[in-house]
């Protein structure tokens, strides 16, 4: 019987180096700045919208104000999460392993294969962007 080709997730694990820590902090700083820009833009648009609505429909203005407040709280939560990640990046120990993401790959399944081993547990180990190992479960 012929096998079947399926997709599977492959975890990318980075070995922590000073370069990785600097890269993580730079990525997070950019994300923080982008989140702040979006918040500032939302605030400006919200003020304009509220000013227009207050002149025409107070009920709608109150509803819009609540929605803007909800969005503001959500944006604040994102900024706090980024700040927490920045603090965690500072605490990473050189030489430790840090999950960097997931890739999608394919594998061939045949009768008699261990399905769990075939579909899970594969990791690519990188150090400063260079693959230094591949782990199979």
Buried (B, 14 or more C-beta within 10 A) or exposed (E): EEEEEEEBEBBBBBBBBEEBBEBBBEBBEEBBEEBBEBBEEBBEEBEEBBEEBBEEEEEBBEEBBEEBEEBBEEBEEBBEBBEEBBEEBEEBEEEEEBEBEEEEEEBEBEEEEEEEEBBEBBBBBBBEEEEEEEEEE
